[in-house]
Amino acid sequence: MQTSCRSLVWLSIGSVAGSLALSSVRGDSSGGGGGGAQGVYFRGGIGPEFAHETDVNEFFGPLSGVKVKYDTGIRISVAGGYQFCRYFSAEVESGILYNSIKSITGSPEPDASLANVPLLANAVFHIPLDSNFVPYCGLGVGGSTSVLDIDHATIDGTALHGDDSDFVWAAQGFAGFRYEFNDHMGVGFGYRFLATGEPKWDAISAGGSGRIGFDNARTHSFLAEFTLKF
């Protein structure tokens, strides 16, 4: 049910908030920018997420003409990695992207949501400047657990309820910048475009069970970020 997805979102928010609070306590208060220090780092981010509408391409067999639209959602990102030099770092990123479903073609007032929990290996390229600002960009590949949660919705005249998950490929491109207070702490802003494979779930209706499939997910996220280097 949607309660489980919402609980996962609030748990993720609490985890990020706790990590950032701990990071602030441990941060070095000395002045001066960094950008070139090698070592392990942690990054957390949170912000709005916008999902493209998707087609329902399978519902108890092939289907066309049914579209799913989403409300503005939220993305919470947590990553850990190693900076090898001023120009490059590698990291593993996870988190959650959550959207409630705004409309489904032919379904009056659906109560449903879609969440993605990605696990991505990122290559990050930094552009050192003669200042505390450090632009970056990069690519990530991996997979995502896609969770469909339906309290009630109707597709092709059939009422649905229940929840299920599927693991699909995922890839993203991203860019942004951070402002480094010192060699250990920084804040910044990042944009992320994430695409996934076509998830399929078990669908439960009054008439029995079958498969429901969505087209590729495509999302745009804008994150406020915090970085801590060790």
C-alpha positions in Angstrom: 0.0 0.0 0.0 1.0 3.6 -0.3 1.7 3.8 3.4 4.7 1.5 2.9 6.2 3.8 0.1 5.5 6.9 2.2 7.2 5.3 5.2 10.2 4.5 3.0 10.4 8.1 1.9 10.3 9.5 5.5 12.8 6.9 6.6 15.2 8.1 3.8 14.6 11.7 4.7 15.4 11.0 8.4 18.6 9.0 7.4 19.9 11.9 5.2 19.1 14.5 7.8 20.8 12.5 10.5 23.9 12.0 8.3 24.1 15.7 7.5 23.8 16.6 11.1 26.6 14.2 12.1 28.7 15.5 9.2 28.3 19.1 10.4 29.5 18.2 13.8 32.5 16.4 12.4 33.3 19.0 9.8 36.6 21.0 10.0 35.9 24.7 10.7 39.2 25.9 9.2 39.0 28.2 6.2 40.1 27.8 2.7 38.8 25.8 -0.2 39.9 22.4 -1.3 39.0 20.5 -4.4 42.2 18.6 -4.8 42.3 16.4 -1.7 42.3 12.7 -2.3 40.3 10.4 -0.1 36.9 9.1 0.8 33.8 11.3 0.8 30.1 11.2 1.5 27.5 13.1 -0.4 23.8 13.6 0.4 21.1 15.4 -1.5 17.4 16.1 -1.6 15.1 18.0 -3.9 12.1 17.9 -6.3 11.8 15.3 -9.0 9.8 15.5 -12.2 8.7 12.4 -14.1 7.7 12.1 -17.7 4.4 10.5 -18.4 4.7 6.8 -19.2 2.7 4.4 -21.4 1.1 1.2 -20.0 2.4 -1.3 -22.6 1.2 -4.5 -20.9 -2.0 -5.3 -19.0 -3.0 -9.0 -19.0 -1.4 -8.9 -22.5 -0.2 -6.1 -24.9 -1.9 -2.7 -24.4 -1.8 0.7 -26.0 -3.4 4.1 -25.5 -3.2 4.2 -21.7 -0.9 6.9 -20.2 0.2 7.5 -16.7 0.9 11.0 -15.4 2.7 11.9 -12.2 2.6 14.6 -9.6 5.9 16.4 -8.7 7.9 14.0 -6.6 11.0 13.9 -4.4 14.4 12.5 -4.9 16.7 11.7 -1.9 20.3 10.7 -2.8 23.0 9.2 -0.8 26.5 8.4 -2.2 29.9 7.4 -1.0 33.1 7.4 -3.1 36.8 8.1 -3.5 38.4 11.1 -5.1 41.5 10.0 -6.9 42.7 13.5 -8.0 41.5 17.0 -8.6 39.7 15.9 -11.7 38.1 12.5 -11.1 36.2 10.5 -8.5 34.2 7.3 -8.5 31.2 6.6 -6.2 28.3 4.4 -5.5 24.9 6.1 -5.2 21.5 5.0 -4.0 18.4 6.7 -2.5 14.8 6.9 -3.6 12.7 8.7 -6.2 9.0 8.9 -5.3 6.0 10.1 -7.2 2.3 9.8 -6.5 0.3 9.0 -9.7 -1.8 12.0 -10.9 -3.9 10.3 -13.5 -4.3 7.1 -15.5 -6.2 7.2 -18.8 -9.7 6.0 -18.1 -9.3 5.7 -14.3 -11.3 8.1 -12.1 -9.2 9.6 -9.2 -6.5 6.8 -8.9 -4.8 6.4 -5.6 -1.4 5.0 -6.5 2.4 5.7 -6.5 5.6 4.7 -8.2 9.0 4.7 -6.4 12.4 3.9 -7.7 15.3 2.8 -5.5 18.4 3.0 -7.7 21.9 1.5 -7.1 24.4 3.2 -9.5 28.1 3.3 -10.1 29.0 6.9 -11.0 32.1 8.4 -12.7 32.4 12.0 -11.6 34.6 14.6 -13.5 35.6 17.7 -11.6 36.6 21.1 -13.1 39.0 22.8 -10.6 38.9 26.6 -10.6 40.9 29.2 -8.8 38.1 29.6 -6.3 36.1 27.6 -3.9 33.5 26.8 -6.6 34.0 23.3 -8.2 31.8 22.4 -11.2 31.3 18.7 -12.0 29.5 16.4 -14.4 29.3 12.6 -14.8 27.6 9.4 -15.8 26.2 6.5 -13.8 25.0 3.0 -14.6 23.4 0.2 -12.6 19.9 -0.9 -11.7 16.8 0.2 -9.9 14.1 -1.5 -7.9 10.8 -0.1 -9.2 7.9 -0.3 -6.8 4.3 0.1 -7.9 1.8 0.7 -5.1 -2.0 0.8 -5.9 -4.7 1.4 -3.3 -7.3 1.7 -6.1 -7.0 2.4 -9.8 -8.7 1.3 -13.0 -6.9 0.3 -16.2 -8.9 -0.8 -19.3 -12.0 -1.1 -17.2 -10.5 -3.4 -14.6 -10.1 -2.3 -11.0 -6.7 -2.9 -9.4 -5.2 -2.9 -5.9 -1.9 -4.2 -4.4 1.8 -3.6 -4.7 4.8 -5.3 -6.3 8.4 -4.5 -7.3 10.7 -5.2 -10.2 14.4 -4.7 -10.8 15.4 -3.0 -14.1 18.5 -1.4 -15.6 19.1 2.3 -14.8 21.4 5.0 -16.1 21.9 8.7 -15.4 23.7 11.8 -16.4 24.3 14.6 -14.0 26.0 18.0 -13.6 26.3 20.7 -10.9 28.6 22.6 -8.7 29.7 22.7 -5.1 31.1 25.4 -2.9 33.9 24.1 -0.7 34.2 25.8 2.7 37.5 23.9 3.4 39.2 20.6 2.5 36.4 18.6 4.3 33.0 20.3 3.8 31.0 21.7 0.9 27.5 22.5 -0.3 26.1 22.7 -3.8 23.4 22.1 -6.4 23.0 19.3 -8.8 20.8 18.2 -11.7 20.2 14.6 -12.5 18.5 12.8 -15.4 17.6 9.2 -14.7 16.2 6.6 -17.1 15.2 3.0 -16.3 14.2 -0.1 -18.1 10.5 -1.2 -18.5 9.3 -2.6 -15.2 6.6 -5.3 -15.0 4.6 -6.2 -12.0 2.0 -8.7 -10.9 -1.4 -7.0 -11.0 -4.3 -8.0 -8.7 -7.9 -7.4 -9.7 -11.3 -8.7 -8.7 -11.1 -10.9 -11.8 -7.8 -12.5 -11.0 -4.2 -11.7 -11.4 -1.9 -10.9 -14.4 1.0 -8.7 -15.5 1.1 -4.9 -15.8 4.0 -3.2 -17.6 5.1 0.4 -17.9 7.3 2.1 -20.5 10.8 3.4 -19.5 10.8 5.8 -16.6 12.5 9.2 -17.3 13.0 11.7 -14.5 14.6 15.1 -13.9 15.8 16.0 -10.4 17.2 19.2 -8.8 19.1 18.5 -5.6 20.5 20.6 -2.8 23.7 18.7 -1.8 26.1 18.4 1.1 29.6 16.8 0.8 31.9 15.6 3.5 35.4 14.5 2.8 37.4 12.4 5.3 
